[in-house]
Structure formats: C-alpha cells, structure tokens
Amino acid sequence: MLYFKVEYDKIPNNEKVEKKKEKIMKILAVGDIIGRNGLNQLKQCLPNLIAENQIDFVVVNGENSAEGMGITEKMYRDILKLNVDVVTMGNHTWGKKDIFSFIDEKTIVRPANYPANNPGNGFTILEKKGKKIAVINLIGRVTMGVLSENPFLIAKEIIQKIKSQVDIILVDFHAEATAEKIALGYYLDGEATIVFGTHTHVQTADEKILPKGTAYITDIGMTGPKNSVIGMDIAVSFKRFETSLPERYKIAEGESMFNSCLFEIDNITNQVTKIKRINL
C-alpha cells in the first residue's frame, strides 16, 4: 500500500491540477455595463479575471453601455475583443439605431419574448471546449413598460426546441420584479443550467442551486459608477425624486465597480457545482 501511495505522490502537482481542471467548465456572467465608465472597468478587470480563474465562457449584458441607453457597434466590438462570447440585451435594446447593422450576429441576443417580428435573435448556440452552450435572453413584464410576450411560456418553448441539441443552457432574465425573477428560476429548475437576473443593477446575495439542479441568482449587479444611483448621477436622481419631473439621464462619474458571477459546471453531468459572486 505504501508503494502505491508513494508512486501516486510522485505525480507532479501541476498534472494533478490539470486533471482536476478538465472536469470543470467555468462560465462568467457580467452585470450590466453602464456607460463608458463601465466599459473601461470591464477592460480593466475582465482580462485578468479570465486568466486568473481560467474562465471558459463569458456572457456580458451590454444594453446600458452607450451612456445608459443601448449599445453602439464600436462598444459591441470592443466588448467582444475582451474574449466575451455573447452580449445580452434588455429594455434598451433599440436605444441606438446602429444596432440594426449587427443585431443578427450570433454573438448578440435580444429578449426572446419581444414581438416575433423584431429583428435579431432571442437565443444563440455556440460551441466551446466541446460543449454546445445556449444563451437565452428574456425580459420581464412587471413594471418594465415594454411590449413583450410571456417570458415563462417563451422560455419553455425555446428550451423544448433546443434541449436535445445543447449541453448547457444559460438564461439572462432582464427584469425588475424580484418575485418574477425567482418564479422563473423555479419554473425552469431542471430545464436550464443557469438562470441569472439583470436590470436592477444591484448584486443580490441569494445565489443558490435549486432542488432540481438549476443554478440561480436574482441579479448579478452592474459594471459601472460605484458612487451612483444604479449608475445614474446622484444629484440628477435627487431631482427626479423631489419633483417627479422628467430629468435628462446622466451617467455618474468617478470610481467604478465590476459585478459578475462565476459558475463552475461539472463536465460529466453538465450541472453547476459552485457559484461565486464577484465584486471588484
């Protein structure tokens, strides 16, 4: 017995680590990019984070990247250059008109429950490290003020259509109401691999693996101005709440933060084994 133990211990530590890594796929979901500050923070944090954690697949919500309202083509290309695999959108999808020149690309998805005649795709399927990964984008209907179909029914419809073709299914639910997000998590438990929320810009501390195996978190937060009201200039926010008058949206300046969530997935079962919130 001692002989075999000694032989085992002679295996170089780096080889042991590599064998362990082969059993895990790491997926990072990054919270809403808020304006130029948020994009700069993404550029500063993401490359090191990918390298240090050996992340395999990255999803970034980019619908607020163009000063809080939509995304420009330059910003979209800049995000992809950071080894981002998919950019998801939300209620400000159509905020910048040049989106119509790239909305049909496979690396960007808009809410799947937008009216059926809208351009773009509500989900995409990409292959990474031998795994076929689907990313679905949905928008909530509670206090969102956007014409949309039922996200619950649309999600189920898409998953039924693609589940035999893919190994991993990620759902970005861009929604306001906490209850709506939690309900969708349980609704898709056992169907989706991961359900994460965006839009409220505040990272929640309720990450969990649901009873049937789906990983869930209500909101992964935002990447943008730290001293702000969900990314907006504080003084502008005061004026809105004091007067109830419309006030031009202004992105806050100064120090920025980076919010994201890291999911570790077993390569055999394709289920999440670990969730880690990241706040830099």
C-alpha positions in Angstrom: 0.0 0.0 0.0 2.9 2.3 0.8 4.4 1.7 -2.6 1.3 2.8 -4.5 0.9 5.8 -2.3 4.5 6.9 -2.9 4.0 6.4 -6.7 0.8 8.5 -6.6 2.5 11.3 -4.8 5.2 11.4 -7.4 2.8 12.7 -10.0 3.7 16.4 -10.5 1.3 18.8 -8.8 0.7 20.7 -12.0 -0.5 17.5 -13.7 -2.9 16.9 -10.8 -4.3 20.4 -11.2 -4.7 20.0 -14.9 -6.6 16.7 -14.5 -8.9 18.5 -12.0 -9.5 21.4 -14.4 -10.5 19.1 -17.2 -13.6 18.1 -15.1 -14.8 21.7 -14.8 -16.2 24.3 -17.2 -16.2 27.9 -15.8 -18.8 30.4 -17.0 -18.8 34.0 -16.1 -21.8 36.3 -16.3 -21.0 40.0 -16.1 -23.6 42.6 -14.9 -25.0 45.4 -16.9 -22.3 47.6 -18.4 -23.1 51.3 -17.6 -21.7 53.8 -20.0 -18.1 54.5 -20.9 -17.1 54.1 -17.3 -18.5 50.7 -17.2 -16.8 49.7 -20.4 -13.4 50.9 -19.1 -13.9 49.0 -15.9 -14.7 45.9 -17.9 -11.5 46.4 -19.9 -9.5 46.7 -16.7 -11.0 43.8 -14.8 -12.1 41.1 -17.3 -8.8 40.0 -18.9 -7.1 39.4 -15.5 -10.2 37.7 -14.2 -10.3 35.3 -17.2 -6.6 34.5 -16.9 -6.5 34.0 -13.1 -9.6 31.8 -13.0 -9.2 30.1 -16.4 -12.7 31.0 -17.4 -14.0 29.2 -20.5 -17.1 31.2 -21.5 -18.2 34.8 -20.8 -21.6 36.5 -21.1 -21.9 40.3 -20.7 -25.1 42.3 -20.5 -24.5 45.4 -22.7 -27.8 47.1 -23.1 -26.8 50.1 -21.0 -23.2 50.5 -22.4 -24.0 53.5 -24.6 -24.5 56.1 -21.8 -27.2 54.0 -20.3 -29.4 53.6 -23.4 -28.5 50.8 -25.8 -25.2 49.8 -27.4 -23.2 51.2 -30.3 -21.3 49.0 -32.8 -18.0 50.2 -31.6 -18.8 49.3 -28.0 -20.1 46.0 -29.1 -16.9 45.2 -30.9 -14.8 46.4 -28.0 -16.6 44.1 -25.7 -16.1 41.1 -28.0 -12.4 41.8 -28.2 -12.1 41.1 -24.4 -12.9 37.4 -25.1 -16.6 37.8 -24.4 -18.6 35.1 -26.1 -22.1 36.6 -26.0 -23.6 40.0 -25.4 -27.1 40.1 -24.0 -29.6 43.0 -24.1 -32.8 44.2 -22.4 -35.3 47.0 -22.4 -32.9 49.5 -24.1 -32.1 47.1 -27.0 -33.1 49.7 -29.6 -31.6 52.7 -27.8 -29.0 53.3 -30.6 -30.0 53.0 -34.2 -26.8 51.4 -35.4 -27.7 48.2 -33.6 -29.7 47.2 -36.7 -26.4 46.7 -38.6 -25.3 43.9 -36.2 -28.3 42.7 -34.3 -28.5 39.5 -36.4 -25.0 38.3 -35.4 -24.7 35.1 -33.3 -22.8 36.8 -30.5 -25.6 39.1 -29.5 -29.1 38.2 -28.3 -32.1 40.5 -27.5 -35.1 39.4 -25.4 -36.7 36.3 -27.0 -40.1 37.5 -25.8 -40.0 40.7 -27.8 -42.7 40.7 -30.6 -42.0 38.0 -33.2 -41.4 40.4 -36.0 -38.5 42.2 -34.2 -35.0 41.8 -35.8 -32.3 39.8 -34.1 -32.3 36.5 -32.2 -33.7 35.7 -28.7 -31.1 32.9 -28.2 -27.9 31.7 -29.7 -26.0 28.4 -29.6 -22.2 28.4 -29.5 -19.6 25.6 -29.1 -16.8 26.0 -26.5 -14.4 23.3 -25.3 -16.5 20.6 -26.9 -19.8 21.8 -25.3 -22.7 23.3 -27.1 -23.9 26.3 -25.0 -27.2 28.1 -25.5 -27.7 31.6 -24.2 -31.3 32.8 -23.9 -32.3 36.4 -23.2 -35.7 37.3 -21.7 -37.4 40.5 -20.5 -39.8 40.7 -17.6 -43.3 42.1 -17.8 -43.7 43.6 -14.3 -43.2 47.4 -14.4 -40.9 47.2 -17.4 -43.0 49.3 -19.8 -42.0 47.2 -22.8 -44.4 45.3 -25.1 -43.4 41.7 -24.8 -44.8 38.1 -24.8 -45.0 35.9 -21.7 -41.3 35.1 -20.7 -42.3 31.9 -18.9 -44.0 30.4 -21.9 -41.4 31.6 -24.4 -38.6 30.2 -22.3 -40.2 26.8 -22.1 -40.9 26.8 -25.8 -37.3 27.6 -26.7 -35.9 25.0 -24.2 -38.1 22.3 -25.6 -36.9 23.1 -29.0 -33.2 23.1 -28.3 -32.5 20.9 -25.3 -31.6 17.8 -27.4 -29.1 19.9 -29.3 -27.2 21.5 -26.4 -25.3 20.6 -23.3 -25.7 23.8 -21.3 -28.5 26.4 -21.2 -28.0 29.9 -19.8 -30.9 32.3 -19.2 -30.4 36.1 -18.7 -33.7 37.3 -17.3 -33.7 41.1 -17.6 -36.5 42.0 -15.2 -37.4 44.5 -12.4 -39.5 42.4 -10.0 -37.7 40.1 -7.7 -40.7 37.8 -7.4 -40.9 37.5 -11.2 -37.2 36.5 -11.4 -37.4 34.0 -8.5 -40.6 32.5 -10.0 -38.8 32.0 -13.4 -35.9 30.3 -11.7 -38.1 27.7 -10.1 -40.2 27.4 -13.3 -37.0 26.5 -15.2 -35.5 24.4 -12.5 -34.2 21.2 -14.1 -34.6 22.7 -17.6 -32.0 25.4 -17.7 -28.4 25.1 -16.4 -28.2 28.6 -15.1 -30.8 31.4 -14.6 -29.4 34.8 -13.6 -31.1 38.2 -13.4 -30.0 41.5 -14.7 -31.5 45.1 -15.0 -31.8 46.2 -11.3 -28.0 46.9 -11.2 -27.7 45.7 -7.5 -26.0 42.4 -6.9 -28.1 40.1 -4.7 -26.7 37.7 -2.2 -29.2 34.8 -2.9 -27.1 32.6 -5.2 -28.2 29.0 -4.9 -28.6 25.7 -6.6 -32.3 24.9 -6.8 -33.8 21.5 -5.9 -33.6 20.1 -9.5 -30.1 21.4 -10.2 -30.5 24.8 -11.8 -28.2 27.5 -10.6 -29.9 30.7 -9.7 -29.2 34.3 -8.6 -31.7 37.2 -8.7 -29.4 39.8 -10.0 -25.7 39.8 -10.9 -25.3 43.5 -10.4 -23.7 46.1 -12.7 -20.3 47.2 -14.0 -20.2 51.0 -13.8 -20.0 54.0 -11.5 -19.7 53.0 -7.8 -21.0 56.2 -6.2 -24.2 56.5 -8.0 -27.9 55.5 -8.0 -27.8 52.3 -10.1 -25.3 54.1 -12.4 -27.1 57.5 -12.5 -25.6 60.7 -11.2 -26.8 61.2 -7.6 -27.9 64.8 -8.0 -29.9 64.0 -11.1 -31.6 61.2 -9.2 -32.5 63.6 -6.3 -34.2 66.0 -8.7 -36.3 63.2 -10.2 -37.5 62.0 -6.8 -38.0 65.5 -5.4 -40.0 66.9 -8.3 -41.3 63.9 -10.2 -40.4 65.9 -13.3 -38.5 64.2 -16.2 -34.8 64.9 -15.9 -32.2 64.0 -18.5 -30.5 60.7 -17.6 -26.8 61.3 -16.7 -24.3 58.6 -16.0 -22.3 59.2 -12.8 -18.6 59.8 -12.9 -15.7 58.7 -10.7 -14.6 55.3 -9.3 -16.3 52.3 -11.0 -17.1 48.7 -9.8 -17.3 45.4 -11.6 -20.0 42.9 -10.7 -20.2 39.4 -12.0 -21.0 35.8 -11.1 -18.8 32.7 -11.7 -20.4 29.3 -12.2 -18.4 26.1 -12.2 -20.0 23.3 -14.2 -19.2 19.6 -14.0 -18.2 18.4 -17.4 -19.8 15.0 -16.9 -23.2 16.0 -15.5 -23.3 19.5 -17.1 -24.7 20.8 -13.8 -23.4 23.7 -11.7 -21.4 22.6 -8.6 -20.3 26.0 -7.4 -21.4 29.7 -7.6 -19.2 32.6 -6.7 -20.3 36.3 -6.7 -17.5 38.7 -7.7 -17.4 42.4 -6.8 -14.3 44.3 -7.8 
